[in-house]
């Protein structure tokens, strides 16, 4: 029995994990663990091949990641998506750089340089875009005040979120809330 880890691009939520687990099991792999960005699997012999696995994942708009730099970039993305989804930003005193350094056990300077080179976007700007997409989702739910949304996303005040929201979307949060058909980006498209 051969055990190996698949690094998978475009996983952004719990449902992605379920789709991946179902697809890999259907291929005949024994799935030991699935988390955002990776799956640990075992197989007997050489079936299914990596080509077959890749083809099956692509049916669901996922891709295998094969080089170490791309794997690290995807780990940054999935770590940040997880952090936002965890609800821990509100009470977090840890900085973005410290969070990633600790989570990935690498120097932030190296992580940041590689991310910017590969994505043509800084980690900070990527993180802001993720938070704005989460803010859009929360505005649409209409359950929290704008101030509550700001604090939930780790902002010290509403003005900071409002300024970034307008900069990214071109409209205020109130204007966004009034849209008949609001537009959100899928997290894997940021």
C-alpha positions as CSV (number, residue, x, y, z in Angstrom):
1,X,0.0,0.0,0.0
2,X,1.5,3.3,-1.1
3,X,0.6,6.4,0.9
4,X,1.1,9.9,-0.5
5,X,-0.2,13.5,-0.2
6,X,-2.0,15.2,-3.1
7,X,-1.8,19.0,-3.1
8,X,-4.9,20.4,-4.6
9,X,-5.6,23.9,-5.9
10,X,-9.0,25.7,-5.6
11,X,-10.2,24.1,-2.4
12,X,-12.0,26.9,-0.4
13,X,-14.6,25.3,1.9
14,X,-15.9,22.3,3.7
15,X,-18.0,21.3,0.6
16,X,-14.8,21.2,-1.5
17,X,-13.3,18.8,1.1
18,X,-16.4,16.5,0.7
19,X,-16.2,16.7,-3.1
20,X,-12.6,15.8,-3.1
21,X,-13.1,12.9,-0.6
22,X,-16.0,11.5,-2.7
23,X,-14.1,11.8,-6.0
24,X,-10.9,10.2,-4.7
25,X,-12.8,7.3,-3.0
26,X,-14.7,6.7,-6.3
27,X,-11.4,6.3,-8.0
28,X,-10.5,3.5,-5.6
29,X,-8.1,5.4,-3.3
30,X,-8.2,5.0,0.4
31,X,-8.7,8.6,1.8
32,X,-7.1,9.1,5.1
33,X,-7.5,12.8,5.5
34,X,-8.7,15.8,3.5
35,X,-8.1,19.5,4.4
36,X,-8.2,22.7,2.4
37,X,-5.4,22.3,-0.1
38,X,-4.5,18.7,0.4
39,X,-5.6,15.1,0.7
40,X,-3.6,12.1,2.2
41,X,-4.4,8.9,0.3
42,X,-3.3,5.4,-0.1
43,X,-3.4,3.1,-3.1
44,X,-2.5,-0.5,-4.0
45,X,-0.1,-0.7,-6.9
46,X,-0.1,2.2,-9.4
47,X,-3.9,2.5,-10.0
48,X,-5.2,5.1,-10.3
49,X,-2.4,6.9,-11.9
50,X,-1.7,10.6,-11.1
51,X,-3.0,11.4,-14.6
52,X,-6.3,9.7,-13.8
53,X,-6.5,11.5,-10.4
54,X,-5.8,14.8,-12.0
55,X,-8.4,14.2,-14.7
56,X,-11.1,13.3,-12.1
57,X,-10.2,16.4,-10.0
58,X,-10.4,18.7,-13.0
59,X,-14.0,17.5,-13.6
60,X,-14.8,19.4,-10.4
61,X,-12.6,22.4,-11.3
62,X,-9.7,21.4,-9.0
63,X,-6.1,20.9,-10.0
64,X,-3.2,19.0,-8.7
65,X,-0.2,21.2,-7.7
66,X,3.1,19.7,-8.5
67,X,5.9,22.2,-7.7
68,X,6.9,23.3,-4.2
69,X,6.5,27.0,-4.8
70,X,2.9,26.6,-6.0
71,X,2.2,24.3,-3.0
72,X,3.4,27.0,-0.6
73,X,1.3,29.7,-2.4
74,X,-1.7,27.5,-2.1
75,X,-0.9,26.9,1.6
76,X,-0.9,30.6,2.2
77,X,-4.3,31.0,0.5
78,X,-5.9,28.1,2.3
79,X,-4.5,29.2,5.6
80,X,-6.0,32.7,5.2
81,X,-9.3,31.4,4.0
82,X,-9.4,29.1,7.1
83,X,-8.5,31.9,9.4
84,X,-11.3,34.1,8.1
85,X,-13.8,31.3,8.3
86,X,-12.7,30.4,11.8
87,X,-14.2,33.5,13.3
88,X,-11.0,34.0,15.3
89,X,-10.0,37.3,13.6
90,X,-12.2,39.4,16.0
91,X,-10.2,38.5,19.1
92,X,-6.9,37.9,17.4
93,X,-3.9,40.0,18.5
94,X,-1.6,38.2,16.1
95,X,-0.4,40.0,12.9
96,X,-0.8,38.5,9.5
97,X,2.9,38.0,9.1
98,X,3.2,36.2,12.5
99,X,0.1,34.1,11.7
100,X,1.6,32.9,8.4
101,X,5.1,32.4,9.8
102,X,3.8,30.3,12.6
103,X,1.3,28.3,10.5
104,X,3.7,27.5,7.7
105,X,6.9,27.4,9.8
106,X,8.8,29.6,7.4
107,X,10.0,33.2,7.4
108,X,7.4,35.7,6.4
109,X,9.8,37.6,4.2
110,X,10.4,34.5,2.0
111,X,6.7,33.6,2.0
112,X,5.7,37.1,1.0
113,X,8.4,37.4,-1.8
114,X,7.3,34.1,-3.3
115,X,3.6,34.9,-3.1
116,X,4.0,38.3,-4.7
117,X,6.1,36.8,-7.5
118,X,3.7,34.0,-8.3
119,X,0.4,35.8,-7.8
120,X,1.5,39.4,-8.8
121,X,-0.3,40.6,-5.7
122,X,1.0,41.0,-2.1
123,X,-0.3,38.8,0.7
124,X,-1.7,41.8,2.4
125,X,-3.8,42.8,-0.6
126,X,-5.0,39.2,-1.1
127,X,-6.0,39.1,2.5
128,X,-8.0,42.3,2.2
129,X,-9.8,41.0,-0.8
130,X,-10.7,37.8,1.1
131,X,-12.1,39.9,4.0
132,X,-14.1,42.1,1.6
133,X,-15.7,39.0,0.0
134,X,-16.5,37.7,3.5
135,X,-18.0,41.2,4.3
136,X,-20.1,41.0,1.2
137,X,-21.5,37.6,2.3
138,X,-22.2,38.9,5.8
139,X,-23.9,42.1,4.4
140,X,-26.1,39.9,2.2
141,X,-27.2,37.8,5.3
142,X,-28.4,41.1,6.9
143,X,-28.0,39.6,10.4
144,X,-25.1,41.8,11.7
145,X,-24.6,45.5,11.7
146,X,-21.7,46.9,9.7
147,X,-19.7,47.6,12.9
148,X,-20.2,44.0,14.0
149,X,-19.0,42.8,10.6
150,X,-15.9,45.0,10.8
151,X,-15.0,43.6,14.3
152,X,-15.7,40.1,13.2
153,X,-13.2,40.5,10.4
154,X,-10.5,41.9,12.6
155,X,-10.9,45.6,11.9
156,X,-10.5,48.0,14.8
157,X,-13.2,50.2,13.5
158,X,-15.9,50.4,10.8
159,X,-14.2,53.3,9.0
160,X,-11.2,51.1,8.1
161,X,-13.5,48.3,6.6
162,X,-15.7,50.9,4.9
163,X,-12.7,52.5,3.2
164,X,-11.3,49.2,2.0
165,X,-14.7,48.0,0.9
166,X,-15.2,51.1,-1.3
167,X,-11.7,50.9,-2.6
168,X,-12.2,47.2,-3.7
169,X,-15.9,47.3,-4.8
170,X,-16.3,50.9,-5.9
171,X,-19.3,51.3,-3.6
172,X,-20.2,51.7,0.0
173,X,-21.4,48.8,2.1
174,X,-24.9,50.5,2.2
175,X,-24.9,50.8,-1.6
176,X,-23.9,47.1,-1.9
177,X,-26.6,46.1,0.6
178,X,-29.3,47.7,-1.6
179,X,-28.3,45.9,-4.8
180,X,-30.9,43.6,-6.3
181,X,-28.4,41.2,-7.6
182,X,-25.1,41.6,-5.6
183,X,-22.0,40.3,-7.1
184,X,-19.6,38.1,-5.2
185,X,-16.4,36.4,-6.3
186,X,-15.7,32.8,-5.6
187,X,-12.8,32.6,-3.1
188,X,-10.8,30.5,-5.6
189,X,-11.0,33.4,-8.1
190,X,-9.4,36.0,-5.9
